[in-house]
Amino acid sequence: MRTTRWAPLGLASALALASVAAVSAQEQEQERQQDYQQQQKEITIQLAGVENSNASGTAVVRFTGDQADPAAGEKTAEVQYDVRGLEPSTSYTVVIHQGACATGTTRIADLGSVESDENGAIQETVEVNSQEALAVLSGERGGAMEAEEEEQQEQEEQQERQEMSREGTRHLQLQVNGQAVACGNFEPGS
């Protein structure tokens, strides 16, 4: 009979432990969500004119991802441009170089192009579509390379650029016909 009297207490204890475990699992999931959201960083790049350019403004990189499943690690980014003092109605190529504005020369990623309006301003947000550029911006060592079949030489060049993208200061440039008109330094993933 003694075991019969203790059986309800054993069941109650088991249920209490299961409840604590469920709460603990929820807390862990909430912590994981908070950690993931903290990783959704912004990089604000202050742009200044190069040589005789009067350009100035910002490029704000915002990292985003799959909020429903942070464990999936699918990260994306967008760049919000707010730049003034440019030539009106002109297309600008946006590139990232290794090193600081004053010293960096090695081009390591392309972010596409943007166009100034009739007042010489760019105010738009553009998605980063290149996994290579995303890896450069975020500073992730395992940045994804396109898995398509490519020639060996192109693969080697991409691997070299990815290695350079992993560490150190870099800069974003707005260019016209290959000439920089605005530049700003940043640290990846900061």
C-alpha positions in Angstrom: 0.0 0.0 0.0 2.8 2.3 0.6 3.7 2.4 -3.0 0.2 3.2 -3.9 0.2 6.2 -1.6 3.5 7.5 -3.2 2.4 6.9 -6.8 0.4 10.1 -7.0 3.4 12.1 -5.6 5.7 10.5 -8.1 3.3 11.4 -11.0 3.0 15.0 -9.6 6.8 15.3 -9.4 7.2 14.0 -12.9 4.6 16.5 -14.2 6.4 19.3 -12.3 9.7 18.4 -13.8 8.2 18.2 -17.3 6.7 21.6 -16.8 10.0 23.1 -15.7 11.7 21.5 -18.7 9.1 23.0 -21.0 9.6 26.4 -19.5 13.4 26.0 -19.7 13.0 25.0 -23.4 10.9 28.1 -24.0 13.4 30.3 -22.3 16.2 28.9 -24.3 14.2 29.5 -27.5 13.5 33.1 -26.4 17.2 33.6 -25.7 18.1 32.2 -29.1 15.6 34.6 -30.8 17.1 37.5 -28.8 20.6 36.5 -29.8 19.6 36.2 -33.4 17.9 39.6 -33.3 21.0 41.2 -31.8 23.0 39.8 -34.7 20.7 41.7 -37.0 23.1 44.5 -37.1 23.4 47.7 -39.0 26.6 49.1 -40.5 26.4 52.9 -41.1 29.0 54.0 -43.6 29.7 57.7 -43.7 30.4 58.7 -47.3 32.6 61.7 -48.3 33.5 63.1 -51.6 36.7 62.0 -53.3 39.0 64.5 -55.1 36.8 67.3 -56.4 33.5 65.7 -55.6 31.0 67.4 -53.3 29.3 64.1 -52.5 28.4 63.2 -48.9 25.9 61.0 -47.1 25.4 57.6 -45.8 25.0 54.0 -46.8 23.3 52.0 -44.1 23.6 48.2 -44.4 20.9 46.3 -42.6 21.3 42.5 -42.1 18.0 40.6 -42.1 17.1 36.9 -42.1 14.4 34.3 -41.7 12.8 35.4 -38.4 10.7 32.2 -38.4 13.8 30.0 -38.2 16.9 31.7 -37.0 18.7 28.4 -36.8 18.5 28.2 -40.6 21.1 31.0 -40.7 19.8 32.5 -43.9 21.0 36.0 -43.8 20.2 38.7 -46.2 21.0 42.4 -46.4 19.8 45.7 -47.8 21.6 49.0 -48.3 19.8 52.3 -47.7 21.5 55.1 -49.6 21.1 58.7 -48.7 23.7 60.6 -50.7 23.7 64.2 -52.0 26.1 66.4 -54.0 26.3 64.0 -57.0 25.9 64.6 -60.7 22.2 64.7 -61.6 20.6 61.7 -63.4 23.8 59.7 -63.3 24.3 55.9 -62.8 26.8 55.1 -60.1 28.5 51.7 -59.6 28.8 50.6 -56.0 31.9 48.5 -55.1 33.7 47.3 -52.0 37.4 47.5 -51.7 39.8 46.0 -49.2 41.5 48.5 -46.9 40.6 52.1 -46.0 39.6 54.7 -48.6 43.1 56.3 -48.6 45.0 53.1 -49.1 42.8 50.2 -50.3 42.9 49.2 -53.9 41.7 45.6 -54.2 38.1 45.3 -55.3 36.5 42.5 -53.5 32.7 42.8 -54.2 30.1 44.6 -56.3 26.8 45.9 -55.0 25.3 46.8 -58.3 24.4 50.3 -59.3 22.2 53.2 -58.2 21.1 56.3 -60.0 21.0 59.8 -58.8 17.8 61.9 -59.3 17.6 65.2 -61.2 18.9 67.0 -58.0 22.0 64.8 -57.7 20.7 62.8 -54.8 20.3 59.1 -54.2 17.7 58.1 -51.7 16.8 54.5 -52.1 17.1 51.1 -50.5 18.5 48.2 -52.5 18.7 44.5 -51.7 22.1 42.8 -51.7 21.6 39.9 -54.1 25.2 38.6 -54.3 26.1 36.0 -51.6 29.8 37.1 -52.2 28.9 40.7 -51.3 26.9 39.6 -48.3 29.9 37.6 -47.0 32.1 40.6 -47.5 29.7 42.9 -45.7 29.0 40.6 -42.8 32.6 39.4 -42.4 31.4 35.8 -42.2 34.2 33.3 -42.8 31.9 30.8 -44.3 30.4 33.2 -46.8 28.5 31.3 -49.5 30.0 31.2 -52.9 27.7 30.5 -55.8 27.5 26.7 -56.3 27.0 26.9 -60.0 29.6 25.2 -62.3 32.2 27.8 -63.1 35.6 27.6 -64.7 38.5 26.9 -62.5 40.1 30.3 -62.9 36.9 32.1 -61.9 36.6 29.9 -58.8 40.1 30.6 -57.7 39.5 34.4 -58.1 36.4 34.2 -56.0 38.1 32.2 -53.3 40.9 34.8 -53.2 38.4 37.6 -52.9 36.6 35.7 -50.1 39.8 35.3 -48.2 40.4 39.0 -48.4 36.8 39.7 -47.3 37.2 38.0 -44.0 39.3 40.5 -42.1 40.1 44.1 -41.8 38.8 47.5 -42.7 37.3 47.9 -46.1 35.5 50.7 -47.9 32.5 51.3 -50.1 32.8 53.5 -53.2 30.4 55.1 -55.5 32.0 55.2 -58.9 31.4 56.7 -62.4 33.3 55.2 -65.2 35.6 53.5 -62.8 36.5 56.7 -60.9 35.6 57.0 -57.3 33.3 60.0 -56.4 32.4 59.1 -52.8 34.0 56.7 -50.3 33.4 55.5 -46.8 35.3 53.1 -44.5 33.7 50.3 -42.4 34.4 47.2 -40.5 32.5 44.1 -41.6 29.6 43.0 -39.5 30.0 45.9 -37.1 
